[in-house]
Amino acid sequence: MRRALLVPLLMLAACGGDADVEAPGMQAPGAAAVVGVEVPMAHARTFRVTDHDGYRIVDMRASIITWGGDAKGPEQSVRLLLVPRDGQVPSLTGDLAGATVVRTPVQRIAVNLAPFEAMLRAIDADDRVVAVGGAKSWDDDLRGRVLAGEIAQIGYGWHLPPQLDALVAARPDVLLMSMGDLGHTQHLDRIRGFGIPVVPVFLDAETSYMGKVDYLRLVGMLTGREAQADAYVAMVADNVARLKQAAAAQPPKTVIAAWFAGGDRWMATVRNGDGQLLRDANGVNLLAEPDSPKRDAYVRIGTETLLARGREAECWIARDSHSNSFGERAVLAQFRAYRDGCMFAADGMTKPAADAFDLYETAVIRPDLVLGDLVRMLHPALRDQPFLYVRPDGKLP
């Protein structure tokens, strides 16, 4: 859902056209000569983990995607070495030249986006957090510690790189980093220069919503909580399978998801993880476009296009926390979903006083909860539980 797409901690070397760019000594996944035993990841496509004698290699590769747009610049790649604290670091030469070493298990962790807080909380490692983006956490205890000054604020990764003074003062063993702009890469060498390893998290480059959940397994490897992380991911996958099976037994329903952005423009869900959630709920997204790791899940469309393609949708997710108010009843009345009363909003699980939205925190690693809402939205016969994140819209004219 929103919004974390990260870049590697490597110096980019210019190369013409659209060709991949890799830093000297760095290798893209699949291109390395170092051979190990792969740790299977069922869904993640932006990172690959291999076991070696006394250490692990994590190879990461993904594009940086603009919100509502396409990838900017070349794909990014980074190699991490996860080495136990009592283990010997291999020689950083040849295919390991330029790799970033992370000593595990990490004890002091900095993050700059809310989903990373949820990952650490899921495996009972949130007590190791020493720096976060800010005070918008869904977790009351964590937010209280931030406001009390016990946890540093380094700025959220939506628009800006981390604030170096606060980051360095927090003395983290590692930074789980999201960046919202390709230009932020220039700050990565400065962070490394202070001895802080950076682990990029390419959430929005994962075309599957379960690909994002697989990142929890990487966090488990970093923290020494691998068994807990594996169990958590398996639990989510089991819940997803059960919900998909129940939805598949119901007649398919047509659906659209688009919220008003102002100026005759709507942000429509068309592909990737969010589009997959609609499909897995046995919904037929009338705005659907092909999945792509180089394009955002959302596109901007005009009201005329929304009407042309979505007029006959049986259900419509028409609002979320970003929405501008839309009060044109004459326009809304042209949509079947509005006339039939199947209008929903992705505005549940909010704490307005804290400006905290759990849809962008816990829900990132609990897509089964969101899928449950969508199944209940589209198939009234399956409404056996309350709605959580996506619920009937009570604010329409």
C-alpha positions, 0 to 999 in steps of 0.5 A, a space after each residue: 500500500 504505501 510507501 517504501 522503496 529503497 536503494 542500495 548503499 553503493 556508489 552508482 557508476 554512469 552507463 548509457 541508455 537504459 542498461 543496468 548500472 552496478 557499482 565496481 565490485 558489486 554483482 547482480 543476483 544470479 551473476 555472482 561466481 560465489 556459490 552457496 546453498 540458496 535459502 528458498 523464498 517463496 515470493 520475494 523477487 527483489 532479494 536472494 539469500 545463499 548460505 555459505 561456510 560461516 556467513 550468508 550472502 544477500 543479493 538485492 536488485 530492484 528499481 526505484 519507482 515513483 508514486 503513480 509512475 514508472 521506475 526512474 534510472 537504472 536498476 539498483 543492486 547491492 550485496 550484503 554479507 551477514 556474518 555472526 558476531 563471533 565469526 570471521 569475515 571472509 576476504 572482501 575481494 573478487 566477487 565479495 569486493 564492495 559488499 556491506 558486512 552486517 554483524 548478526 544478530 543486530 542489537 540496535 536497529 534504525 528504521 525510517 519507515 513504519 512497516 519496518 517497525 511492524 516487522 520487528 514487532 512481529 518477531 518481538 525485536 522491537 525493543 532493539 529499535 533506537 531510531 525511527 522515522 518519526 512519531 506517527 507509529 501505530 504502536 502506542 508504546 513505541 510512539 511514547 518512547 519517541 515522544 519522550 526522546 528515548 528513540 531518535 527521530 531520523 525522518 521518514 523515507 517518503 521524501 528525504 534521506 535520514 537525518 545524519 546527526 540523529 542517526 549517528 547519535 543513535 549508534 545503530 548496528 544497522 539501518 533498514 532504509 527506505 528512500 523515496 527518490 533516486 537522488 538520495 543515493 548520494 547520501 548512502 556513502 556518507 552513512 557508510 562512512 560513519 560505520 553504519 551498514 544499510 539494508 535496503 528494503 525494496 517493498 514496492 518493487 515486489 509485484 506480489 503482496 506476499 513478496 513484501 511479507 518475505 522481507 520479514 524473513 530477512 529481518 529475522 536473519 538479521 536479528 537472530 529471530 529466523 524461526 519466529 519470522 518463518 513461522 509468522 510468514 507461514 501463518 500469513 500464507 496459510 490464512 491467505 490460502 484459506 481466504 482465496 479458497 473461500 472466495 473462489 467458491 463464490 461468484 466473481 464480482 466486478 470491482 474498482 479501487 480509486 480515490 479522488 486526488 483533486 483536479 478531476 484526477 483519481 488514483 486508481 489501483 491497477 496492478 501488482 500487490 494491491 491488484 493481486 489482492 483484488 484478484 485473490 478475493 475473486 474480484 474482477 478489477 475493471 481498471 486492471 493493467 499488467 503487473 510490472 516490477 518497474 511500474 507503481 501499483 497506482 496510476 492517475 486517471 481522469 473522471 471521464 476515464 473512471 466512468 468509461 471503465 468503471 461505471 458498471 463495477 459492482 463494488 468500489 473502494 472510493 476513499 483512503 487516508 489520502 483522499 480529497 473530498 468528492 461531493 458530486 452526487 450526480 457523478 457518483 450516481 452514474 456508478 452502479 456501486 454507488 447506486 447499489 450501496 457497495 461503496 467502501 473506504 480503506 480508512 480503518 485502523 486509524 489513530 487520528 490524534 497520532 496521525 497513525 494509519 495501520 494500513 501502512 504499517 502492520 497491514 503491509 505484513 498482514 495482507 491476509 487481514 486486508 484480503 479478508 476485508 476484500 473477501 467480505 466486501 465482495 461476497 456478503 455470504 462470507 461476512 463472518 467477521 468485522 471489517 478492519 482496514 477496508 470497511 463500508 464508507 459512511 462519509 459519502 454524500 
